[in-house]
Amino acid sequence: MESQQQQQSPALETPLLINSNQDHQERPSPETDGGGGGGGGEGVDDDLDRTLEWLETFLTLLGFNQSSTRSLVLSWIVFLAIGLVLPVTVLELGHCLGCERYQYKSFELNIVVSQALLAGVSLLCVSHNLRKHGIRKFLFVDQLSGRMDRLKAQYIKQILNSVRLLAVWSLPCFALKAVREIIRMYYVPHDQPWLSVAILLSMILSWTYLSTVFLAASAMFHLVCNLQVIHFEDYAKLLEGESEISLFIYEHMRLRHYLSKISHRFRIFLLLQFLVVTASQFTTLFQTTAYSGRITYVNGGDFAVSAVVQVVGIILCLHAATKISHRAQAIASVASRWHAMMSCSSTDSTQIRTSPSGVHLEATTNPPISFPISRSDSDVESMDHYIRMPATNHFPSYMSMSSYHKRQAFVLYLQMNPGGITIFGWTVDRHLINTIFFIELSLVTFVLGKTVVFGSE
């Protein structure tokens, strides 16, 4: 009995480390709870559930919720009709003869195709993850350890902030598009006023739908990464206290596991998004620099508006990925500082015994901690609650290591396993962003060298 209590004490002192299986087992069901004894935790649970339901409804309106065959077919029909067929039809039927000065068809088609590709990639990747995992597992809400109300409140705040961020960036872009279309309607008149108004509304509707789908997918990735930032901040606070080193290592392995799952789910989305935006931007650069006519806000304004939307989506994704990567890498620095403070303090309970053969360090008698082992042979997506550990279930020489040596091993482990968002092995951090910048600069220089020619008299 005494040994069992000692094994349970570290988990009780560290509520962050309670796994989600225990959490689901301990949650009272509505039938057995009977409505009595409802505290603040239930209120936070209700608020989180309502927030997730509202977010799921918003994603359903945009076509991301494709949980059934009917919704999947309807979503893609709406996408093809509004995002591709409608603008192409308007450009073909609404073309004005002799108006090439204010409406260049090649420019318009390039913008429609690039926006449709970005929205299609976003709709495909996000809807696949939502259909496979559901909204709660998609956001890793079910992975909350210990049912901590404070984390749930931060989750709700972060979800609302991400939706607010989407609105803050979408509304200015919508205003720029609306102003540009109104100006073009003035310079490219048609025989009947209703036709001009119909073209105006159709182009704004199509552009708004495609841009919102693309920015919403970027905002969802931004939200998933920022929700994990909450856990890393909590983990950094956990290091301020005293607990078993093995618990610290296990929790860090769990956090890195979640980052691996996020990278696995979004790597195709990030890669395709970057490739489509790069191809679109350099096609735009090639067309505008090779065009012999005069480019104004009327005939080329959509280039500026679409470029703003694309850059905003890329910035949202790169900012979220680099933020969580740097936060994960900074854990090693926090642990090193904690290790130094613990080593220099007088609270270290390590006892030193001198033997004839030399100095022998003996650690305090804390029991070894057992780790759950995943028996699944599938990929990382199937390991929802457990992490594969060595078959021994114990760290070697646990009792013979000193407290100092255990902390030193922990710091070394963090330094060798920094973690972060990766794209097929490439960690998304400042180094990768610098590499991308120089690649883009080289491509820009190449395109300008092929298109810009300075003539001499």
SEZA-150734 format. One record per residue (C-alpha): x negated, y, z negated. Coordinates in pm, 1 decimal, decimal comma, always signed. Each point is the difference from the previous one (the first is absolute). Last residue first. Example, Ala and Ser with C-alpha at 12.3 -4.5 7.8 and 13.67 -1.06 7.14 Angstrom:
// residues 2
[pt [-1367,0 -106,0 -714,0]]
[pt [+137,0 -344,0 -66,0]]
END
This chain:
// residues 457
[pt [-1811,8 +5568,8 +7821,7]]
[pt [-68,9 -276,6 -249,3]]
[pt [+241,1 -271,6 -113,1]]
[pt [+25,0 -136,7 -352,5]]
[pt [+144,2 -349,7 +2,7]]
[pt [+201,8 -145,2 -287,5]]
[pt [+139,0 -344,9 +80,1]]
[pt [-270,8 -266,0 -33,6]]
[pt [-215,2 +180,6 -258,6]]
[pt [+312,0 +84,6 -199,2]]
[pt [+94,9 -366,5 -10,3]]
[pt [-346,9 -107,0 -117,6]]
[pt [-20,7 +272,9 -266,3]]
[pt [+339,3 -99,6 -134,9]]
[pt [-104,1 -365,6 -7,3]]
[pt [-316,8 +80,9 -191,9]]
[pt [+192,7 +210,8 -248,6]]
[pt [+248,1 -284,0 -51,4]]
[pt [-280,7 -244,5 -72,6]]
[pt [-164,8 +250,2 -235,8]]
[pt [+323,1 +51,4 -192,7]]
[pt [+75,3 -371,9 -21,3]]
[pt [-341,9 -66,6 -152,3]]
[pt [+49,2 +279,5 -252,7]]
[pt [+339,7 -147,1 -90,5]]
[pt [-158,8 -343,9 -45,7]]
[pt [-261,7 +141,1 -236,8]]
[pt [+259,2 +198,1 -194,0]]
[pt [+206,7 -309,3 -75,9]]
[pt [+207,6 -259,2 +184,1]]
[pt [-195,5 -319,2 -62,6]]
[pt [-74,3 -191,0 +320,0]]
[pt [+59,3 -373,0 -48,4]]
[pt [+284,1 -42,1 +248,0]]
[pt [+145,7 +336,0 -100,3]]
[pt [-64,0 +44,0 -371,8]]
[pt [+170,5 +184,9 -283,5]]
[pt [-215,1 -7,5 -312,0]]
[pt [-204,5 -236,0 -215,6]]
[pt [-319,7 +72,3 -192,7]]
[pt [-110,0 -361,0 -48,8]]
[pt [-380,7 +8,5 -48,2]]
[pt [+7,9 +303,2 -229,1]]
[pt [+298,2 -134,5 -189,7]]
[pt [-172,6 -335,5 -61,0]]
[pt [-315,8 +174,5 -115,6]]
[pt [+203,0 +201,0 -250,3]]
[pt [+163,6 -318,8 -129,7]]
[pt [-332,6 -180,8 -25,0]]
[pt [-140,5 +286,2 -205,6]]
[pt [+306,1 -3,9 -222,1]]
[pt [-46,1 -372,1 -57,0]]
[pt [-370,4 +46,3 -65,1]]
[pt [+65,9 +265,1 -261,3]]
[pt [+259,7 -208,4 -177,5]]
[pt [-245,4 -285,4 -18,4]]
[pt [+41,1 -316,1 +199,2]]
[pt [+3,9 -340,0 -165,3]]
[pt [+374,0 -20,8 -47,0]]
[pt [+86,0 +55,3 +363,9]]
[pt [-281,3 -215,9 +134,0]]
[pt [+187,8 -54,2 +323,9]]
[pt [+328,8 +187,1 +52,8]]
[pt [+296,4 -222,8 -57,3]]
[pt [+275,3 -139,8 +224,2]]
[pt [-243,2 -272,5 +111,6]]
[pt [+163,9 -20,5 +342,0]]
[pt [-132,8 +339,5 +99,7]]
[pt [+268,2 +262,6 +54,5]]
[pt [+255,7 +60,9 +275,8]]
[pt [+215,9 +296,4 -90,5]]
[pt [+359,5 -28,3 -108,0]]
[pt [+320,9 +194,8 +40,0]]
[pt [+70,1 +57,6 +366,2]]
[pt [-251,1 -232,1 +162,1]]
[pt [+195,0 -75,5 +318,6]]
[pt [-123,1 +302,6 +195,4]]
[pt [-365,8 -82,5 -64,1]]
[pt [+6,2 -303,9 +223,6]]
[pt [+137,1 -347,0 -67,8]]
[pt [-157,9 -274,6 -210,8]]
[pt [+211,4 +62,1 -307,2]]
[pt [-114,3 -146,6 -331,9]]
[pt [-64,1 +340,4 -155,2]]
[pt [-179,5 -31,2 -331,7]]
[pt [+106,3 +174,0 -318,2]]
[pt [-285,3 +124,5 -213,6]]
[pt [-96,7 -128,1 -345,6]]
[pt [-170,8 +231,6 -244,6]]
[pt [-277,6 -128,6 -224,0]]
[pt [+40,4 +60,1 -369,7]]
[pt [-176,9 +290,8 -168,2]]
[pt [-270,3 -92,0 -248,2]]
[pt [-216,5 +309,1 +16,1]]
[pt [-305,8 -30,8 +219,6]]
[pt [-338,9 -144,0 -100,2]]
[pt [-327,2 +150,2 +111,2]]
[pt [-315,8 -211,0 -57,9]]
[pt [-336,3 +154,7 -62,7]]
[pt [-306,0 -222,1 +10,2]]
[pt [-91,1 -368,7 -20,6]]
[pt [-21,4 +1,7 -377,1]]
[pt [+351,6 +141,0 -15,7]]
[pt [+121,3 +350,9 -59,2]]
[pt [+370,6 +60,2 -0,2]]
[pt [+160,1 +314,0 +138,1]]
[pt [+371,9 +59,1 -49,1]]
[pt [+216,1 +166,1 +261,8]]
[pt [+283,8 +201,6 -151,9]]
[pt [-76,4 +314,1 +197,1]]
[pt [+154,7 +282,3 -197,4]]
[pt [-327,4 +190,0 -40,7]]
[pt [+23,2 +170,9 +333,9]]
[pt [-274,6 +7,6 +262,4]]
[pt [+107,4 -321,0 +173,6]]
[pt [+368,8 +94,6 -7,4]]
[pt [-73,8 +341,5 +148,5]]
[pt [-219,8 -148,2 +271,9]]
[pt [+255,2 -267,4 +88,4]]
[pt [+279,9 +256,9 +16,1]]
[pt [-208,6 +216,7 +230,9]]
[pt [-75,9 -297,6 +219,0]]
[pt [+369,1 -99,3 -1,5]]
[pt [+103,4 +346,3 +117,6]]
[pt [-263,1 -6,6 +275,7]]
[pt [+111,2 -345,6 +112,2]]
[pt [+363,2 +118,4 +5,5]]
[pt [-100,9 +272,0 +245,2]]
[pt [+1,5 -249,3 +287,9]]
[pt [+369,7 -74,0 -52,2]]
[pt [+84,6 +370,7 -14,5]]
[pt [-208,9 +59,4 +310,7]]
[pt [+188,7 -270,9 +186,7]]
[pt [+340,0 +119,1 -131,7]]
[pt [-66,7 +353,4 +118,3]]
[pt [-161,5 -106,8 +327,2]]
[pt [+307,3 -200,4 +98,9]]
[pt [+249,5 +269,2 -102,3]]
[pt [-190,1 +279,4 +174,1]]
[pt [-55,3 -211,6 +310,4]]
[pt [+369,4 -85,2 +29,6]]
[pt [+132,7 +350,9 -60,8]]
[pt [-269,8 +152,0 +222,3]]
[pt [+88,0 -231,9 +288,7]]
[pt [+367,9 +89,8 -25,9]]
[pt [-77,6 +372,9 -16,8]]
[pt [-233,2 -28,7 +301,2]]
[pt [+272,8 -165,2 +204,3]]
[pt [+263,5 +256,2 -95,0]]
[pt [-231,8 +294,8 +72,4]]
[pt [-102,8 -151,6 +333,9]]
[pt [+367,8 -39,4 +93,2]]
[pt [+63,2 +370,6 -63,0]]
[pt [-313,1 +117,6 +182,9]]
[pt [+60,6 -218,5 +302,9]]
[pt [+366,8 +99,7 +0,0]]
[pt [-107,8 +357,7 +60,2]]
[pt [-147,0 -83,1 +338,3]]
[pt [+255,7 +133,1 +250,3]]
[pt [+154,3 +272,8 -215,4]]
[pt [-291,4 +66,1 -234,6]]
[pt [-214,8 +77,7 +300,7]]
[pt [-242,2 -191,4 +222,7]]
[pt [-98,6 +175,0 +321,4]]
[pt [-62,3 -220,1 +298,5]]
[pt [-301,1 -209,6 +93,9]]
[pt [+73,0 -283,6 -241,9]]
[pt [-318,6 -199,6 -69,0]]
[pt [-46,2 +150,2 -347,9]]
[pt [+363,1 -52,8 -97,4]]
[pt [+26,9 -351,4 +138,1]]
[pt [-327,6 -125,2 -146,4]]
[pt [+70,1 +146,2 -343,3]]
[pt [+348,6 -147,9 -4,0]]
[pt [-134,0 -339,1 +101,8]]
[pt [-259,5 +44,1 -272,3]]
[pt [+262,8 +70,7 -263,7]]
[pt [+226,6 -283,6 +108,0]]
[pt [-279,4 -257,8 +9,1]]
[pt [-119,5 +102,7 -346,8]]
[pt [+353,8 +1,8 -142,2]]
[pt [+69,4 -343,5 +148,5]]
[pt [-327,7 -146,5 -129,5]]
[pt [+39,5 +143,8 -350,8]]
[pt [+357,3 -118,6 -31,4]]
[pt [-92,6 -341,6 +134,6]]
[pt [-275,2 -40,5 -261,1]]
[pt [+204,4 +133,9 -290,2]]
[pt [+304,2 -211,7 +84,3]]
[pt [-207,7 -313,7 +59,0]]
[pt [-176,5 +49,0 -335,4]]
[pt [+323,8 +68,2 -189,2]]
[pt [+99,7 -338,5 -144,9]]
[pt [-350,4 -138,4 -53,4]]
[pt [-127,9 +325,1 -148,2]]
[pt [+292,7 +8,2 -242,2]]
[pt [-61,9 -364,5 -93,1]]
[pt [-368,9 +65,2 -57,5]]
[pt [+85,4 +300,6 -215,3]]
[pt [+230,0 -220,9 -207,0]]
[pt [-279,1 -254,1 -48,0]]
[pt [-237,0 +276,0 -103,7]]
[pt [+244,5 +92,4 -274,6]]
[pt [+24,8 -362,6 -115,0]]
[pt [-375,5 -41,0 -1,8]]
[pt [-24,1 +316,1 -210,5]]
[pt [+252,1 -143,2 -245,8]]
[pt [-198,4 -324,2 -27,6]]
[pt [-326,6 +182,1 -52,6]]
[pt [+141,8 +219,1 -274,9]]
[pt [+156,6 -302,9 -166,2]]
[pt [-333,0 -183,5 +10,7]]
[pt [-166,9 +294,7 -165,8]]
[pt [+231,1 -46,9 -298,3]]
[pt [+134,8 +320,0 -148,7]]
[pt [-111,1 +334,2 -135,9]]
[pt [+157,3 +319,4 +121,8]]
[pt [-114,5 +258,1 +252,7]]
[pt [-7,2 -266,2 +270,9]]
[pt [+380,1 -9,0 -2,1]]
[pt [+7,4 +364,7 +100,7]]
[pt [-185,7 -91,1 +320,7]]
[pt [+251,1 -281,7 +55,9]]
[pt [+287,2 +242,2 -34,7]]
[pt [-155,2 +223,7 +262,5]]
[pt [-48,2 -305,9 +219,9]]
[pt [+362,9 -97,3 -47,5]]
[pt [+128,3 +344,9 +93,2]]
[pt [-224,6 +0,1 +307,4]]
[pt [+189,9 -310,5 +107,2]]
[pt [+314,9 +207,6 +37,0]]
[pt [-200,8 +250,0 +202,7]]
[pt [-99,8 -268,1 +250,4]]
[pt [+356,9 -122,4 +53,5]]
[pt [+128,2 +357,8 +33,0]]
[pt [-254,6 +101,5 +265,8]]
[pt [+84,9 -315,4 +193,2]]
[pt [+365,2 +96,6 -22,7]]
[pt [-80,8 +360,1 +101,7]]
[pt [-176,7 -123,3 +312,5]]
[pt [+306,4 -208,0 +88,8]]
[pt [+224,4 +302,6 -63,7]]
[pt [-223,6 +220,2 +218,0]]
[pt [+38,3 -235,7 +297,0]]
[pt [+374,2 -49,3 -43,4]]
[pt [+52,3 +373,8 -51,7]]
[pt [-199,6 +85,7 +312,8]]
[pt [+197,2 -241,1 +218,0]]
[pt [+339,2 +116,7 -129,1]]
[pt [-87,0 +370,4 +15,4]]
[pt [-134,3 -30,2 +356,2]]
[pt [+310,4 -180,5 +124,4]]
[pt [+243,0 +239,6 -165,3]]
[pt [-193,7 +311,5 +109,1]]
[pt [-15,8 -123,1 +359,7]]
[pt [+370,0 -86,0 +6,7]]
[pt [+108,3 +327,5 -162,5]]
[pt [-190,4 +214,6 +250,0]]
[pt [+104,6 -207,6 +300,0]]
[pt [+364,7 +26,3 -105,8]]
[pt [-34,1 +376,5 -52,3]]
[pt [-150,3 +45,4 +345,9]]
[pt [+273,4 -213,0 +154,7]]
[pt [+266,9 +199,0 -182,7]]
[pt [-134,4 +320,0 +154,5]]
[pt [+65,8 -119,5 +357,4]]
[pt [-232,1 +85,5 +286,8]]
[pt [-307,4 -66,4 -203,5]]
[pt [-252,7 +231,3 -161,4]]
[pt [-367,9 -80,2 -56,3]]
[pt [-139,4 +313,1 -171,5]]
[pt [+278,3 +33,3 -260,9]]
[pt [+30,2 -374,9 -54,2]]
[pt [-376,8 -9,5 -45,0]]
[pt [+20,8 +254,1 -280,8]]
[pt [+273,7 -198,0 -173,2]]
[pt [-202,5 -322,2 +36,3]]
[pt [-309,9 +161,2 -154,7]]
[pt [+195,8 +145,2 -291,2]]
[pt [+159,8 -338,4 -72,4]]
[pt [-335,3 -180,4 +14,5]]
[pt [-164,6 +249,5 -235,2]]
[pt [+292,5 -25,9 -243,9]]
[pt [-12,5 -380,0 +5,9]]
[pt [-371,8 +10,0 -76,5]]
[pt [+66,7 +234,0 -292,1]]
[pt [+275,2 -234,0 -130,5]]
[pt [-195,0 -325,2 +31,4]]
[pt [-301,0 +92,5 -215,9]]
[pt [+189,7 +114,1 -309,5]]
[pt [+264,7 -269,5 +48,8]]
[pt [-255,5 -281,2 -2,4]]
[pt [-168,2 +150,0 -307,1]]
[pt [+335,1 +8,0 -177,7]]
[pt [+46,8 -368,6 +78,9]]
[pt [-347,3 -68,4 -140,3]]
[pt [+65,4 +210,3 -309,9]]
[pt [+324,9 -184,1 -69,2]]
[pt [-176,3 -335,4 +14,0]]
[pt [-283,3 +131,0 -221,2]]
[pt [+239,1 +124,2 -266,8]]
[pt [+188,7 -328,1 -9,1]]
[pt [-323,4 -196,4 -32,7]]
[pt [-123,1 +233,4 -273,3]]
[pt [+316,8 -68,6 -196,5]]
[pt [-52,1 -371,5 +51,6]]
[pt [-357,0 +22,8 -123,3]]
[pt [+112,9 +168,5 -320,5]]
[pt [+273,7 -253,9 -53,8]]
[pt [-248,7 -286,4 -18,8]]
[pt [+162,8 -323,2 +107,8]]
[pt [-309,6 -193,1 -112,9]]
[pt [-164,6 -4,7 +338,9]]
[pt [+167,4 +161,2 +298,6]]
[pt [-49,9 -244,7 +287,6]]
[pt [+368,3 +8,6 +96,7]]
[pt [-48,0 +358,8 +119,2]]
[pt [-265,2 -108,8 +248,5]]
[pt [+137,6 +248,3 +259,7]]
[pt [+69,5 -274,5 +255,2]]
[pt [+83,0 -232,8 -287,7]]
[pt [+284,4 +228,8 -103,7]]
[pt [+118,3 +92,5 +350,9]]
[pt [+18,6 -353,4 +132,0]]
[pt [-294,6 -226,5 +82,9]]
[pt [+41,6 -138,1 +352,9]]
[pt [+264,8 +236,9 +135,4]]
[pt [-170,0 +301,5 -154,7]]
[pt [-339,4 -105,2 +133,6]]
[pt [+133,5 -56,6 +352,0]]
[pt [+196,4 +327,1 -10,8]]
[pt [-317,6 +189,6 -89,0]]
[pt [-207,0 -148,2 +281,9]]
[pt [+254,7 +14,8 +283,1]]
[pt [+146,7 +341,5 -80,6]]
[pt [-342,0 +160,5 -31,8]]
[pt [-128,6 -155,1 +322,7]]
[pt [+316,7 +107,9 +182,1]]
[pt [-17,3 +353,2 -142,2]]
[pt [-359,3 +37,0 +116,0]]
[pt [+76,4 -143,6 +342,9]]
[pt [+309,7 +219,6 +42,5]]
[pt [-194,7 +315,1 -93,2]]
[pt [-275,2 -84,1 +249,0]]
[pt [+247,3 -80,6 +279,4]]
[pt [+206,3 +315,6 -53,0]]
[pt [-308,7 +223,1 -12,2]]
[pt [-146,4 -145,8 +317,2]]
[pt [+334,8 +32,7 +177,3]]
[pt [+23,6 +370,9 -84,4]]
[pt [-349,9 +84,2 +117,1]]
[pt [+53,2 -181,6 +330,1]]
[pt [+326,6 +187,1 +54,1]]
[pt [-146,8 +349,6 -22,7]]
[pt [+276,2 +239,8 -103,7]]
[pt [-66,9 +374,3 -5,7]]
[pt [-210,5 +49,3 +313,3]]
[pt [+147,8 -312,8 +149,7]]
[pt [+334,3 +180,0 +15,6]]
[pt [+36,0 -0,4 +381,4]]
[pt [+241,9 -288,7 -9,6]]
[pt [+143,1 -52,7 -349,6]]
[pt [-20,1 -342,4 -161,3]]
[pt [+306,4 -72,7 -209,5]]
[pt [+77,1 -336,3 +153,6]]
[pt [-347,1 -153,4 -34,2]]
[pt [-101,6 +168,7 -325,6]]
[pt [+338,5 -72,5 -156,4]]
[pt [-15,3 -363,5 +103,2]]
[pt [-350,9 -36,4 -144,0]]
[pt [+112,2 +164,7 -326,6]]
[pt [+307,5 -225,4 -39,8]]
[pt [-154,9 -330,6 +105,9]]
[pt [-299,6 +14,6 -235,6]]
[pt [+69,0 +104,9 -357,2]]
[pt [+377,1 +19,2 -4,9]]
[pt [+89,8 -311,2 +199,7]]
[pt [-309,1 -210,2 -73,2]]
[pt [+8,9 +74,9 -372,7]]
[pt [+375,1 -43,9 -26,4]]
[pt [-23,9 -337,2 +174,1]]
[pt [-292,4 -91,7 -226,0]]
[pt [+197,0 +68,1 -317,2]]
[pt [+316,6 -168,7 +123,9]]
[pt [-186,4 -319,7 +88,4]]
[pt [-171,4 -14,9 -340,3]]
[pt [+317,7 +94,8 -190,4]]
[pt [+192,1 -280,8 +166,5]]
[pt [-274,7 -254,8 -43,4]]
[pt [-18,5 +73,1 -372,6]]
[pt [-261,1 +157,5 -228,6]]
[pt [-89,6 +272,2 +248,3]]
[pt [-20,2 +295,8 -241,2]]
[pt [-235,8 +241,9 +174,0]]
[pt [+268,7 +151,3 +223,3]]
[pt [-20,7 +362,6 -117,0]]
[pt [+333,7 -29,5 -178,6]]
[pt [-123,6 -318,3 -167,6]]
[pt [-307,7 +182,1 -131,4]]
[pt [+222,6 +256,0 -169,7]]
[pt [+219,8 -273,5 -145,3]]
[pt [-309,5 -177,2 -134,6]]
[pt [-118,1 +321,4 -163,3]]
[pt [+337,6 +50,5 -167,3]]
[pt [+2,1 -358,1 -122,9]]
[pt [-354,6 +41,2 -131,5]]
[pt [+96,1 +316,5 -185,8]]
[pt [+309,1 -165,6 -143,9]]
[pt [-205,9 -296,9 -119,8]]
[pt [-260,1 +230,2 -155,3]]
[pt [+266,1 +200,9 -180,2]]
[pt [+165,7 -317,6 -128,6]]
[pt [-332,4 -137,6 -124,3]]
[pt [-76,0 +334,3 -169,6]]
[pt [+334,5 -11,8 -175,9]]
[pt [-56,6 -361,8 -97,7]]
[pt [-333,6 +97,1 -159,1]]
[pt [+161,0 +284,6 -196,8]]
[pt [+211,3 -236,2 -201,2]]
[pt [+304,4 -220,8 +49,0]]
[pt [+63,8 -193,7 -324,1]]
[pt [+334,0 -132,8 +109,5]]
[pt [+127,6 -28,7 +356,0]]
[pt [+62,4 -374,1 -27,8]]
[pt [-362,6 -89,2 +52,9]]
[pt [+75,6 -355,8 +101,9]]
[pt [+203,6 +82,5 +309,7]]
[pt [-208,7 +300,9 +101,6]]
[pt [-320,2 -208,9 -8,2]]
[pt [-267,7 +67,4 -257,2]]
[pt [-352,9 +40,0 +143,5]]
[pt [-233,7 -240,4 -179,0]]
[pt [-31,7 -247,4 +284,6]]
[pt [-58,1 +268,6 +259,5]]
[pt [-276,5 +157,7 -209,3]]
[pt [-162,3 -332,8 -70,0]]
[pt [-27,2 -49,9 +373,2]]
[pt [-123,8 +357,5 +41,1]]
[pt [-317,2 -55,4 -193,4]]
[pt [-77,7 +173,3 -327,2]]
[pt [-330,3 +181,4 +43,4]]
[pt [+122,0 +354,1 -42,3]]
[pt [+136,1 -88,2 -343,7]]
[pt [-357,9 -15,8 -136,8]]
[pt [+7,0 -58,2 -375,8]]
[pt [+249,8 -278,9 +43,5]]
[pt [-210,9 -160,5 +269,0]]
[pt [-307,4 +10,1 -224,2]]
[pt [+193,9 -149,5 -293,9]]
[pt [+138,1 -308,6 +173,0]]
[pt [-317,9 -205,0 -14,9]]
[pt [-57,6 +87,7 -363,4]]
[pt [+352,0 -104,8 -86,1]]
[pt [-56,0 -333,7 +171,1]]
[pt [-325,1 -50,4 -193,0]]
[pt [+177,5 +58,5 -331,0]]
[pt [+277,8 -243,2 +83,0]]
END
